[in-house]
Amino acid sequence: MSVLEQVINIVAKQLDKDPSEFAESTDLQEAGFESLDVIEMIFNLEDEFKIDIPFNANETAPSQMRSVGDIARLVETLLAGKAAK
């Protein structure tokens, strides 16, 4: 399963929706994500991929996390950095 597919599954589960409703271009805010959803999704991503995502819960979702594809690319970048260590 690709990183994008895993991210889609996590996002869909967070919103209690079917993964088929999501694509790389799906905007999180338009999909119904609220600030608490973002925080919980971050925790789920960190658990799933064994990574640390730099995120300040007191801020709105960072610009690099607006779409499902943005999240998948961020996870891939963090995984690549982890592998390089």
N, C-alpha and C positions, 0 to 999 in steps of 0.2 A: 504494500500500500504506500503510495507517495505521501510526502509531507502535506501537500495540498489536500489530498483525500482525508488524511487524519485531521487536519485543521477543520475541514468542512464538517466532519463528524462531531468534533468537539463543539463547534459553533452551533450546529443544529441541535445537539443535545441540550446545550445551554438554554436555547429558546424553545425547547420541546417541539421541534419541527422535524420534518423529514429532510434528510441530507440532500435529496434530489431538488429541494427548493433553493439550494445554494450553488453558486459558481464562484470562480476566481474573482469576478468583477462585482460580486454582491457587496453593497455598502452596508456596514454594520448598523449604522444609525437608521437607515431606511428599513433594515430587517427587523428593527425593534429593540436593538441593544440599548440598555441604559447603563449608567455608571457602575452599578453593582454587578451587572452581567459581565462587564469588561473585567472587573477585578476577579470574579470567579473564573472567567475564561483563562485569565493569566495564570492562576493557580493550576488549573487543569492542564494547560499547555506545559507548564514547568514540570508537573508530575509525569505527564505522558512522555515528554522528550528528555527529561532529566537535564534541564537547562535552567538558567536564571535569566529572567527577562527584566531588564531595567525599566521600572515603571513606578511613578509616583502616584499613589492612590488619591492624593489631594488635587491632582490636575485632571483635566478632561483627557480623553484618549489621545495619545500622541499622534501627530500627523502621519507617522509611519504605520499606523494601525487603523486606517479608515475602511479598508475592504478585506475580504477573506484572503485575497491574493497578497495584500500587504503583510498580513500576519504570517502567511506561509513563507514569504520571502524573508521576513525577520527571523523566523524559526530556522530556516535553512542557513542563514548567515551565522546565527548563534551556534548551530550544530557544526558548521565548518570551522568556526573559531575554537570550539571545544575539541574537535578532532586534531587541530593543528598543535594543541598543547601537549 
